[in-house]
């Protein structure tokens, strides 16, 4: 009797192993199929493909875009995948990471950085427009943000587009000898000497468009989360502290 049980258990184990091999083979085949499909849809962009929480769907990250594909490559949807049991947005972590990667593709030397004199407790990137009213309000409180240990890394996002008056104001700031002072002057409506030089403004604007910036100021937290609009210093600190605790 014991021998029969052992034989049955061995057969069951082999069956599970074979089933796992079949699943693994199907996953590999699906991923290869999706790689080929995506290379045709978005040439030159390396996709990140992984299994999602839904067995029939694969999560695909293309640049800063997150979408879901069926294994056969026939169906795709772009949106939030929600786990109704845990009430969690399963798409948010991938989307945040994609935004973080996009912002990190810009070297800090190609940003205008206002740092605290003491310890940097939090570091954020802000897409800004010289002529944006709330951007000017935010900049007027720069000393308060810095005093709270918040480092602000500015990226230019002239809302009127490349070649607009706001673009040329951004260029004047970037090309100035003292960029920090020039930024403060421009935000205060003080004319900055117009000059041209090699600058990263087009790259800033392109990354902003890629990650979904559609207004300024647009705050990108260190996690990659995008927070639209102005937040006063204390409220921003509260948000950053909460996020650092995983709230």
N, C-alpha and C positions, 0 to 999 in steps of 0.2 A: 504493500500500500504506500509506504514511504517513498519507494522508488518511483511509483506512478506520479506522486505529488511533485517530486523533484523534476521529473521529465516534463510535466505540465508547466511548472514554473519556468524551466529553461526555455520551453517553446514560447511562452508568453513574453519572456524577456527578449528573445530573438525577434519576435513580432514587433515589439515596441521599438527595438533598434532599427529594424527595417523601415518602420513607419517614420522614424526620425530622419533616416537617410532620405526617404522620399520627400519629406517636408523640406529638408535642407537643400535637396536638388532643385525642388520647385522654387524655393526662395532665390537660389543662385541664378536660375534661369530667368525669373522675373526681373531681378536686378540688372542682369545683362541686357534684357530686352528694353528696360526703361533707360539704361545708359545710352543705348543706340538711339532710342526715340528722342531723348533730351539733347543729344549731341546734334541732332538734325534741327530741333526746335530752337536751341540756343547755342550755336556754334561758339566755341572758345570759352564757354562758362562751365566750370567743373561742378557737376551737381553732387550734393551729399544725399545719399539715399539710405534710408533705414526703415525697418518694419515699424509700423505704428501700433497703437494699442488695439486697433481693429484688425483682425487677422487677414482680411482681404485687401487692406490698403497699405500703401507705402508712403512714408513722409519724405518729401523731396524738398531740399533747400537749394534754390538757384539764386546766387547772389544774396540779396536780403529778402527774397520772396519764398514763402513756404506754401506748399500745395500738397495735395494728396492724389495718388494715382492708383488705379486698380492694377493688379499684377500683369494683366494682358496689355496694358497701355491704352485701353479703349476709353476709360473714364477718368476724369480729373475734376477735382473741385478745390477752390481756394477759399478758405474761411477758417473759422475756429472750430477745432474738434474738442467737444466738451464731454467730460466724464460726468454723467448725471448722478452717479452714485457718490463720488467724492466731491462733486461740484467744482472740479478743477478744469481750467483751460489748458489742455494738453499741447496746444499750439504755441502758447506764449513763450516757453523757454527756448524753443527753436528760433522763433522770430526775434526774440531779444538777442540771442547769440549772433544771429545774422546781422542785426544792426550794429552790435558791438564790433564785429569783425570789419564791417564797412567803415565805421568811424576810425577804428585802429589802423586802417589802411593808410590813413593820413598821418604822417610823422608829426610829433609834437612841435618840431621846429617850424612846421608849416601852419601853425596855429598862432593866434595871439593869446598869450596866457597871462592871466592875473592870479598870482599866487599869494597865499597868506605869508606873513613874515615868520610865523612860527610853524607848528606842525600842520601838515595837510591831512585833515581827517576824511575829507571826501573830495573827489575830483569828478567834475561833470563837463560835458561838451554842450555848448549852446550855439545853435544856428541863429545868426542875427542879421538884421538889415539896418543899415545906418539911419534910414528915415522912419523906422518903425517906432511908434509912440511908446508902446510897452517895452520895447527893447531899450529905449532911452531911460525909461523909468527904472528898469532893472539895473542898467549901468550906473545910474545915479546912486545906487545903494551898494556899489561894488565894495566899498570899505567895510560895510556891515557883513557882507557874505564872507569876505576874506577873514574878518575878525572871528567868525564862527568856525574857521578852519576849512572853508569851502574854496577849492581852487576852480576857477572858471576858465575853460579853454574855448575861445571863440572860433567859430567857423562862419564864413560869410555866406549868406543866402539872400542876395538881392531879389526881392519878390517880383520885381518888374522884369527880371531876366538879365542874361548876359548882354552887355552893351547899353544898358539903361543908365540913367543918371545915378541911381544907387550903386550900380556896379562900378562906375568911375570914381565915386566917393570911396568905395571899399578899396579900389586900386590905389588911390591917393594915400589912404591910411597905411596900406601894406608897404608902399614904396617910401614912406617917411623914414627919416633917420631914427626917430623915437616912436615906435609903433604904439606903445601903450598911451603916450601922451596924445598922439594923433587920433587914436580911437576915442579918447575922452573928449578931445576937442570936437570931433565930428559928431559925437552923440549930443554935445551941447550946442550944436548948430554953428560952431566956429569953423569957417572955411579952412580946409587943409590944402596946401599947395598941390595942384594937380600935376602928376608926373606918372610916367609909365615905367614898368620894370617887369621882370619875370615874376609871376605870382601864382599862388595856388587857388585863386578864387573860382575858376571854372571847375576844378576838382572838388572844392567844397560844395559848390552848387549841385554838381552831378551826384555826389554821395547823398546830399540832402534829398534830392528827387528820388534816388534809389530806395531810401529807407522810409519814404512816405511823409517827408516834411511838406506841409502845405500852408504854413503860416509861421510867423516869428513873434516872439522868441520860441524856439523849439528846444527843449532840454532833453539831452540824452544822458541817462544815468549810467554809472559804471557798469551796471548789469546789462545795458543795452535797451532798457525800457525807455520809450519815448513819452515825454510829458509835454503836451502843448501848452503854451501860454506862460504868462508871468506868475511867479510865486514870490512873495516877500521873503526876506532872509530867514526869519524864524520858522515859517511854514515849510520852506524848502528844507531846512535842517531837520524838522520833524519827519518829513517824508524820507529823507536820506537815512536817518537813524532807524526808522521803522523798516525800511527795505534792507538795511544791513542786518537786522534781526530776523529777516525772513517773514515779516508781517505783510 
